[in-house]
């Protein structure tokens, strides 16, 4: 039963990833009528939100876009930074949405940031501790429970991330519309792109939860 669940989540993850790449490739070919690049959009959204202490920079790679609250930078991948497509607009506005969350002290973002040190530690050691815990389950059963506790931190992080990402997309779409960056013909495309991006976080959270339950079943001696 557990393996069927894992296979289902893996297939869902593959399908969502494929759809995400397909959507961004498709909408990456549709230009904005105003010719604004991802950099232009991020800077305008920041200024429209009264934020002037965040820098927009270009980073290598594809789908490597992120906001770094530590140094207040919106990091846009090269295709997004210099592109004037619908996909670039959606991504740039979404990442700027995180900067707005930071400036407004959005509670779920604050909680996620507070979890980062613990999650970084957990991610580094959890695999080895769980492996050792499984091997020593009969002689030192508390070890696997310690590993489960560490893994639970990463699962919590995944679920706290959901409202953060959904809210950033909501902020992005609202601003894109009110600022006139998107219009009737392409706003739905920007919304669709961000919807599929959100699905990746949902699948990741469910996958993490399923894995956590699996380890708990092992610890309780109910593995099937």
Secondary structure, 3 states (H helix, E strand, C coil): CHHHHHHHHHHHHHHHHHHHHHHHHHHCCCECCCCCCHHHHHHHHHHHCCCCCCEEEEECCCCCCEEECCCCEEEEEHHHHHCCEHHHHHHHHHHHHHHHHHHCCCHHHHHHHHHHHHHHHHHHHHHHHHHHHHHCCCCCCHHHHHHHHHHHHHHHHHHHHHHHHHHHHHHHHHHHHHCCCCCCCCHHHHHHHHHHHHHHHHHHHHHHHHHHHHHHHHHCCCCC
